[in-house]
Amino acid sequence: MDGNKRTAFVAMELFLELNGKALEHSKADELLMERVLYDVAENRISKESLVSILKELMK
């Protein structure tokens, strides 16, 4: 994952934490998020799909 995707991921995690949420951090979840970030960057995932995935990963 390049620097822009890592930065976006960290910014997203910080946003969630500031709003009282957090993402699960299993290895499988990390791999899923990496694939999701690539899909977002390539416009292969809808906003609705991203929201659904994030809801599933939030504590």
C-alpha positions in Angstrom: 0.0 0.0 0.0 1.5 3.3 -1.0 1.7 6.4 1.2 -1.5 8.0 0.0 -3.6 4.9 0.9 -1.9 4.6 4.3 -2.5 8.2 5.0 -6.2 7.9 4.0 -6.5 4.8 6.2 -5.0 6.6 9.2 -7.2 9.6 8.7 -10.2 7.4 8.5 -9.2 5.6 11.7 -8.7 8.9 13.5 -12.0 10.2 12.3 -13.8 7.1 13.6 -11.9 7.3 17.0 -12.8 11.0 17.4 -16.4 9.9 16.8 -16.4 7.1 19.4 -15.9 4.2 17.0 -13.0 1.9 16.1 -12.2 -0.7 13.5 -11.4 -4.3 14.4 -7.7 -5.2 13.8 -7.4 -8.9 13.0 -5.0 -9.8 10.2 -8.0 -10.8 8.0 -9.6 -7.4 8.6 -6.4 -5.6 7.7 -6.2 -7.5 4.4 -9.8 -6.7 3.7 -9.3 -3.0 4.3 -6.2 -3.0 2.1 -8.3 -4.4 -0.8 -11.1 -2.0 0.0 -8.7 1.0 -0.1 -7.4 -0.2 -3.5 -10.9 -0.5 -4.8 -11.8 3.0 -3.5 -8.7 4.4 -5.2 -9.7 2.8 -8.5 -13.3 3.8 -8.2 -14.4 0.1 -8.1 -16.5 0.4 -5.0 -19.6 2.4 -4.3 -20.0 4.7 -1.3 -22.8 2.5 -0.1 -20.5 -0.6 -0.3 -17.8 1.2 1.6 -20.2 2.3 4.4 -21.5 -1.3 4.7 -18.0 -2.7 5.0 -16.9 -0.2 7.6 -20.1 -0.8 9.6 -19.2 -4.5 9.7 -15.7 -3.8 10.9 -16.6 -1.3 13.6 -16.7 -2.2 17.2 
